Amino acid sequence: MKKLRFLALLFVGFMSFSAFAQDEAEEITEEELMRFAVMEDSVMAFFEQKNDELIDLIRNNDVIDGAGRYNEIKAAWDDEDKLAEIEITDEEKTAYEEILAFMSSVQDEVREFKIYLIKNDEVLGVATFNKVNKAMKENPEIKEKVDTLQAELKEKRSSEEDGVSADS
């Protein structure tokens, strides 16, 4: 009987310790929040760079004459009758398919870049990503704090880019 009581107390003590350890593990530092925000801002900057490349590809396409024609083809793309109506050429189809392929590759590149940053312990690390991501879902204040940090980073990056552009 004493043995059973001792085991029960030991079990309760262990469970209390486990609960305490979990509470401690869920605490998020300012550094972790900043690292998460920096990772997200880096992904956003990479996406914006790739998006600029896409815009240049569309605007400077030798076959598709500018954004107007691109939008016309895009609107008709899944409808053969509409494509015939806008008199799309084989060259334009090929050029548009190349643009679509580039768009798809951008999505893949952005996803791979984000995964790389998450897995890289020097940048963020999977454990920190999961911890902050979970906390953001559970606590609106943490999400708001990360969003604020990201906005500050984006503003700083934008002002630095403007400064570089002005000097060039």
C-alpha positions, 0 to 999 in steps of 0.5 A: 500500500505504501509503495502504491501511494509513493508511486502515485505521489511520484507520478503526480510530481512527475506530471507537475514537473512535465507541465512546468517544463512545457510552460517554460518551453513555450515562452518566446524570447524577443530574439526568437520573434525577431529571427522569425520576423527577419526570416519572413521579411527575407522571404518577402524580399526574395518574392518581391525580387522574383515578382519584379523579374516576372513583371520585366519578363511580361513588359519586355517580351519580344512576342507578347506586346506588353501587359495589355496583350498579356492580360488579354491572353491571360483572360482567354487562356482556358477557352479555345474560342476566346483564344481564336477570337483574340487571334493568338499566334503560336509564338504568343502561346509559346511565350505565354507558356514560358511566362506561366513556367516562370511563375511556377518556378518562382513559387517553387523557388520561394517555397524552397528558400523559405524552407532553407531559412527555416531549417538553417539554425543560424537563421531560424531553425525548425524548433524556433519556427514551430514554437513561434508559429504555434504561439502566433496561432494561439496568441493574437498579441504574439502575432501582432508583435511579429506583424509589427516587426515585419512591417518595421523590417519592410519599411527599413528595407524599402527606405534602404532600397530607395536610398540605393536607387537615388544614389545610382 
